[in-house]
């Protein structure tokens, strides 16, 4: 079984919480090998940098670290050797997942966890990914992002918010 190490940032009066929970904000995971660039396939990513992104900015909130990753050979592993499910479980709560590639079965698991996978054709800096995401939030989000924002907003509502007293 794949073990995930989780490094979470603690908030205090000096470093208040990021935009999570603010209307129009998203939790974004980026597949990375070096914490500088989006430069990994989903299955072979050693790390996922998790950010809260709002129209006003972004903040690193967590790093997920995995030791047992795919070698990108395209070979399926033996029965019962699942490295994907623990990654998907660790990413729950994220709205978007940026990676260089993701296989069909992995993408299906990610989507069923209510995470929208986004394949990027070439490596690029994490800052560029976050900047483009922020710009999309500030301007006219494309239809797929509006859907994600709508679902994220619905998930944040309490069950009885719309009832009258």
C-alpha positions, 0 to 999 in steps of 0.5 A: 500500500502506498503511504502518503506523508502530509505536510500541512501549514499551520495558521496563526494570527501572523499567518491567517488561513488562506482563501479556502471557503471564500466564494470563488476560491478553489483548492488546487493540486499540482503534480510535481517532482521538485516543488517548482514545476508541474512536471509529473504524470499523476501515477508517477508524481512523488509530490502534490503541491496543494494550494488555495487559489482565489481571484486575489491570490494563492497560498500553499496549504499542504504538500502530499509526498508519496514514496511508491510511485509508477515508473511510467512503463505502461505496465500494470502492476500485480493484482492488489498493488494499488498505488492510485486509490491512496493518492485519490484519497489524499487529494479529496477536498481538492477541486482541480488536479493539474498533471502532465498525464493521467490514465483512464482508470485513474481519471475515473477515480479522480472524477468520482472523488469530485476532483477535475483533472486537467492534463497540461501538455508540457512542464511549466512552473507552478507559479504559471499554473496558479497565475492562470488559474487566478486569472480565470477566476478573476475574468470569465471562467470557462464553462467547465470551471464555472461548473467546478465553482458551482459544485464547490459552492454547493459542497460548502453550504450547510445542509439547512442553509436554505431553510426559513426559520 
